[in-house]
Amino acid sequence: MEEGGGTTSTYPFEKWRYRYIEGVGTDVNIEFVDPSMSGEYRMTMDPSEKDALLYVPNAGLTMYEQMGLTSKNDRFNRSDGTHLGIGNEPTTQNMGEFNRLEQYANLQKPPAIKFRDLEAVVNTRITYNLLPVKVHADYIRMTESTVLTRVTVQLENKDLQFQQKDGVSKALVNMYARITSMSRRPVNVWEEPVVIEVPAEMTEQTLKRNSIYSHAVFLAPGAYRLNVVVKDVTGGTMNNFEMPLHVPRFEEDKLASSTLILADLIEKVPTRNIGTGQFVIGDSKVRPRLNDTFRQDEKMGIYVQFYNFQANDKTGKPEGSIGYEIVRNGSNKKVLDLNEEVNSLPGAAAQQVTVEKLLTLQSLEPGQYTLKMTVTDRLRNQTLTPSATFTVN
């Protein structure tokens, strides 16, 4: 949850040697190994699979095998399901056959639910609306069969109860979200304790703002249900919000677009943060404005991706144009009308064209407006007309 930014931590998969299983009380002996150094990682119950010389005669011998007390062939006669070398040291309890089977099963279990009370609210389908919340979903194509579905949740700080202690004003919100198929089969679950902390003297200013949180999920095209339950831990208020998710299918030979996002922040992220963190899409941080309302002294960000332009046979680049038109609702008065060539955009390619723009609103009078975009692929003679409404005050 953030008002101005957020941070996340990532861990390279190749460093995952052991994984802690909650409730087991010890690090497990099941490892993620890559015996062939091919980049293929998998779970195994036999630690000897990472021994590159296991099947090479008279190579990689244990001390007992070098002394002639055992043979390397004895490794393949073990009854515990491993090919470890044989010595005089007894195996640890964790290496027992049944212990490893239990640990293997634990690794494949879904994470334990921390907020059981919020999960129960979803399961019983009781609707609460004591804590106002806004939820929005954006869709960005990743592959032909995978769509990045970014769920954004916004809370008004004035609806939360802050506690002051040691000069710090703090609010705590527990969040539980679940995506299910239309038949109520769980597809994805996540939960977060959301903490909002500010100096005590800034509490009054904080109450005038909102807090926004984003979570990205990879989904296959189709229809889903999203349930988001938020609970103010201090105040006890709660909301069980449900909405449909219509994840689009992006056909290969048809001009298509992602969600048109109106944002209050668009900026490049450091190389190490590409693709990770709150509101990050690729190498850009795009924080949406869920109420689509901007002040005149703000800049409105426009972010959208277009896919599947026809490539020119000679240049390999797309040929088309993008038009921008802003009309004031009620009067049909145009306050902006411009066009640009697709090839003029940074990184434009036939497969994907990304539009990232910041629009100054000082010249716009207070009122409601509609942004209309006209995207044309001249080689395929196809056109898209995405649009969005926003308010200036």
C-alpha positions in Angstrom: 0.0 0.0 0.0 1.4 3.4 -0.8 0.8 7.0 -1.1 4.0 7.8 -3.0 5.8 4.6 -3.6 6.4 1.0 -2.5 9.2 -1.5 -2.2 9.4 -5.3 -2.7 12.1 -7.9 -2.2 13.0 -10.6 -4.7 15.2 -13.6 -4.3 16.9 -15.3 -7.3 15.5 -18.8 -7.8 18.9 -20.3 -8.4 19.8 -19.5 -4.7 16.8 -21.5 -3.3 18.5 -24.5 -1.9 16.4 -25.2 1.1 12.8 -24.1 1.8 11.3 -23.7 5.2 7.9 -25.5 5.8 5.7 -23.8 8.4 4.8 -26.2 11.1 7.6 -28.7 10.3 10.1 -26.8 12.5 13.2 -27.5 10.5 14.8 -26.9 7.1 13.9 -29.7 4.8 16.3 -31.9 2.8 14.3 -31.7 -0.4 16.3 -29.5 -2.8 15.7 -27.6 -6.1 18.5 -29.1 -8.2 19.8 -28.7 -11.7 21.8 -31.9 -12.2 22.5 -31.2 -15.9 23.2 -27.4 -15.5 20.6 -26.8 -18.2 18.5 -24.3 -16.3 15.8 -26.9 -15.5 14.9 -26.8 -11.8 12.7 -29.4 -10.1 11.9 -30.9 -6.8 13.6 -34.1 -5.8 13.7 -36.5 -2.8 17.1 -37.8 -3.8 19.9 -35.3 -3.0 22.3 -37.4 -5.1 20.7 -36.2 -8.3 22.9 -33.1 -8.1 26.0 -35.3 -8.3 27.3 -34.8 -11.8 29.6 -37.9 -11.5 26.9 -40.3 -10.1 26.8 -42.5 -13.2 30.5 -42.2 -14.0 32.4 -45.4 -13.0 35.2 -44.8 -10.4 34.7 -41.0 -10.3 33.4 -38.8 -7.5 34.0 -41.6 -4.9 33.3 -41.2 -1.2 36.1 -41.9 1.3 34.7 -45.3 2.1 34.6 -46.2 -1.6 38.2 -45.0 -2.1 39.3 -47.2 0.8 37.6 -50.2 -0.8 35.2 -50.7 2.1 32.2 -50.2 -0.2 31.5 -50.1 -3.9 30.0 -47.3 -5.9 27.5 -49.9 -7.2 26.2 -50.2 -3.6 24.6 -46.8 -4.0 22.0 -48.2 -6.4 21.0 -51.0 -4.0 19.8 -48.7 -1.3 16.2 -49.2 -0.1 15.5 -45.6 0.9 15.0 -44.3 -2.6 18.3 -42.4 -2.8 21.7 -43.0 -4.4 23.8 -41.5 -1.7 27.2 -43.0 -0.8 27.4 -45.5 2.0 29.4 -44.8 5.1 29.6 -45.6 8.8 27.6 -42.5 9.8 23.8 -43.1 10.4 21.5 -41.0 8.3 19.7 -38.2 10.1 16.0 -38.4 11.0 15.1 -35.9 8.3 16.5 -38.3 5.7 14.1 -41.0 6.6 11.9 -42.2 3.8 8.6 -41.2 5.4 10.1 -37.9 6.5 11.1 -37.0 2.9 7.7 -38.1 1.6 6.0 -35.8 4.2 8.3 -32.9 3.3 7.7 -33.5 -0.5 3.9 -33.3 0.2 4.3 -30.1 2.3 6.2 -28.4 -0.5 3.3 -28.8 -2.8 0.6 -27.6 -0.4 -0.8 -24.1 -0.9 0.5 -21.5 1.6 -1.2 -21.5 5.0 -3.9 -18.8 5.2 -3.0 -16.2 7.8 -6.3 -14.3 7.8 -8.7 -17.1 8.5 -11.5 -14.7 9.5 -11.3 -12.9 6.1 -11.2 -16.2 4.2 -14.4 -17.2 6.1 -16.1 -14.0 4.8 -15.4 -15.1 1.2 -16.5 -18.7 1.8 -19.8 -17.8 3.4 -20.5 -15.1 0.8 -21.7 -12.6 3.3 -21.4 -9.0 2.0 -20.0 -6.3 4.1 -19.7 -2.6 3.0 -18.8 -0.8 6.2 -15.3 0.2 4.9 -15.6 1.9 1.4 -13.1 0.5 -1.1 -12.4 0.9 -4.8 -11.1 -2.1 -6.9 -10.0 -1.9 -10.5 -8.4 -4.4 -12.9 -6.1 -3.7 -15.9 -5.1 -6.2 -18.5 -1.6 -6.3 -20.2 -0.6 -9.0 -22.7 2.4 -11.1 -21.7 2.3 -14.1 -24.1 -0.3 -15.6 -26.4 -1.9 -17.5 -23.6 -1.0 -15.3 -20.5 -2.4 -12.0 -19.5 -0.9 -9.8 -16.7 -4.0 -8.9 -14.6 -3.2 -6.1 -12.3 -5.7 -5.6 -9.5 -5.6 -2.2 -7.8 -7.3 -1.5 -4.4 -7.8 2.0 -3.1 -8.9 3.0 0.4 -9.7 6.5 1.7 -7.5 7.3 4.7 -10.4 9.2 6.3 -12.3 5.9 6.6 -9.5 4.3 8.6 -8.8 4.5 12.3 -5.3 5.7 13.2 -3.6 5.1 16.5 -0.9 7.3 17.8 2.1 6.0 19.7 5.6 7.3 20.2 5.0 10.2 17.8 3.8 7.9 15.0 0.2 7.6 13.6 -0.5 4.1 12.3 -3.4 2.3 10.7 -3.4 -1.4 9.9 -5.6 -3.1 7.3 -5.7 -6.8 6.6 -6.4 -7.7 3.0 -7.4 -11.1 1.6 -8.2 -11.6 -2.1 -9.2 -14.6 -4.1 -9.7 -15.2 -7.8 -12.0 -18.1 -8.7 -13.4 -19.5 -11.9 -17.0 -19.0 -12.7 -17.7 -22.4 -11.1 -16.0 -21.1 -7.9 -12.8 -23.1 -8.3 -9.9 -21.2 -6.6 -7.4 -20.0 -9.2 -5.2 -17.5 -7.2 -5.2 -16.3 -3.5 -3.1 -13.6 -1.9 -3.2 -11.8 1.4 -1.3 -8.8 2.8 -1.2 -6.9 6.1 -1.2 -3.2 4.9 0.4 -0.7 7.2 0.1 3.1 6.8 2.5 5.0 9.1 3.1 8.8 9.2 4.4 11.2 11.8 1.7 12.2 14.2 1.8 15.8 13.2 1.0 14.8 9.6 -2.2 12.8 10.5 -4.6 15.5 9.5 -3.0 15.8 6.0 -2.9 12.1 5.6 -6.6 11.8 6.2 -7.2 13.9 3.2 -5.4 11.5 0.9 -6.0 7.9 -0.1 -3.8 4.8 0.0 -3.5 2.5 -3.0 -2.2 -1.1 -3.3 -1.6 -3.2 -6.4 -1.1 -6.9 -7.0 -0.3 -8.6 -10.3 -1.5 -12.0 -11.3 -0.9 -14.0 -14.5 -4.2 -15.5 -15.9 -5.3 -17.3 -19.0 -7.9 -15.6 -21.1 -11.5 -16.2 -19.7 -14.0 -15.1 -17.1 -13.3 -15.1 -13.4 -14.6 -13.8 -10.1 -12.5 -11.6 -7.8 -13.3 -11.3 -4.1 -11.4 -8.7 -2.0 -11.9 -8.5 1.7 -10.4 -5.6 3.7 -10.6 -5.1 7.4 -9.5 -2.2 9.5 -7.9 -4.0 12.4 -8.2 -1.1 14.8 -11.6 0.2 13.8 -13.1 -3.3 13.1 -14.8 -2.1 9.9 -14.8 -4.4 6.9 -15.7 -4.7 3.2 -16.3 -7.8 1.1 -16.0 -6.6 -2.5 -16.8 -8.9 -5.5 -16.4 -8.1 -9.2 -16.0 -10.1 -12.4 -12.7 -10.3 -14.3 -13.0 -10.6 -18.1 -9.5 -11.4 -19.1 -9.3 -10.7 -22.9 -7.8 -13.0 -25.5 -5.4 -11.3 -27.9 -5.6 -12.8 -31.3 -2.3 -12.9 -33.3 -3.6 -11.4 -36.6 -5.8 -8.7 -35.1 -4.9 -5.3 -33.9 -5.5 -5.2 -30.1 -4.8 -3.1 -27.1 -4.3 -3.4 -23.3 -6.3 -1.4 -20.9 -6.1 2.4 -21.3 -4.7 3.5 -18.0 -5.0 7.1 -16.7 -2.3 7.5 -14.2 -1.0 10.1 -11.7 2.5 8.7 -11.9 4.5 7.3 -14.9 8.3 7.0 -14.4 11.1 4.6 -15.4 12.4 2.2 -12.7 16.0 1.1 -12.0 17.2 -1.8 -14.0 17.2 -4.1 -11.0 13.4 -3.4 -10.4 12.2 -4.1 -14.0 9.1 -6.2 -13.8 8.9 -6.2 -10.0 7.3 -4.0 -7.4 4.1 -2.1 -6.8 2.6 -0.7 -10.1 5.5 -1.8 -12.3 4.8 -2.8 -15.9 8.0 -3.7 -17.7 10.5 -0.9 -17.1 7.9 1.7 -16.0 6.0 2.4 -12.8 2.4 3.2 -13.7 0.2 4.2 -10.8 -3.5 4.5 -11.8 -5.8 7.2 -10.6 -8.9 5.1 -9.8 -11.3 8.0 -9.5 -10.1 9.5 -12.8 -10.1 13.0 -11.1 -7.1 15.3 -11.5 -6.3 18.8 -10.4 -5.4 21.5 -12.9 -1.9 21.7 -11.4 -1.3 18.0 -12.0 -0.2 16.0 -15.0 -2.3 13.2 -16.3 -0.5 10.1 -17.4 -1.6 8.0 -20.4 -0.4 4.4 -20.6 -1.5 1.8 -23.1 0.0 -0.9 -25.2 -1.0 -1.9 -28.8 -0.3 -5.3 -30.3 -0.1 -7.0 -33.6 0.7 -4.4 -36.2 1.5 -5.7 -39.6 5.3 -5.4 -40.2 6.6 -3.8 -43.4 8.2 -6.5 -45.5 11.3 -4.3 -46.2 11.8 -2.4 -42.9 10.2 -4.9 -40.5 8.6 -2.0 -38.7 4.9 -1.1 -38.3 3.2 1.5 -40.3 0.4 3.4 -38.7 -0.7 6.4 -36.7 -2.1 7.3 -33.3 -4.5 10.1 -32.8 -5.4 11.8 -29.6 -8.6 13.8 -29.1 -9.9 15.3 -25.8 -13.5 16.6 -25.9 -15.3 18.4 -23.1 -18.4 16.4 -22.2 -21.7 18.3 -22.8 -20.3 20.8 -25.2 -18.3 18.5 -27.6 -15.6 21.2 -27.6 -12.2 19.8 -28.6 -9.4 20.9 -26.4 -6.8 18.6 -27.9 -6.4 17.1 -31.3 -3.1 15.7 -32.5 -1.6 12.8 -34.4 1.7 11.0 -34.5 3.3 8.2 -36.4 3.7 4.8 -34.7 7.3 4.7 -35.7 8.1 7.9 -33.8 7.4 6.2 -30.4 10.4 4.8 -28.5 10.8 1.1 -29.0 7.9 0.8 -31.4 7.8 -2.7 -33.0 5.2 -4.6 -35.0 4.6 -7.0 -32.0 4.1 -4.2 -29.5 3.8 -0.4 -29.3 3.8 1.3 -25.9 2.3 4.8 -25.4 3.6 6.6 -22.3 2.6 10.3 -22.1 2.1 13.0 -19.4 -0.5 15.6 -20.3 -0.5 19.0 -18.6 -4.0 20.0 -17.5 -3.4 23.7 -16.7 -5.2 24.8 -19.9 -8.3 22.7 -19.2 -11.2 24.3 -17.4 -12.8 22.3 -14.5 -15.3 19.8 -15.8 -15.5 16.3 -17.3 -13.7 15.2 -20.4 -13.3 12.2 -22.7 -10.0 11.1 -24.1 -10.5 9.4 -27.5 -7.6 7.6 -29.2 -7.7 6.4 -32.8 -5.1 3.8 -33.7 -4.7 2.8 -37.3 -2.6 0.0 -38.8 -2.3 1.1 -42.5 -0.9 -2.2 -43.7 -3.8 -4.3 -42.4 -6.4 -1.5 -42.6 -7.5 -2.1 -39.1 -8.4 0.6 -36.5 -8.9 0.7 -32.7 -10.7 3.5 -30.8 -10.0 3.1 -27.0 -11.3 5.9 -24.8 -11.5 7.0 -21.2 -13.3 9.7 -19.2 -11.7 11.9 -16.6 -12.5 15.0 -14.5 -10.5 18.1 -13.9 -11.2 20.2 -10.8 
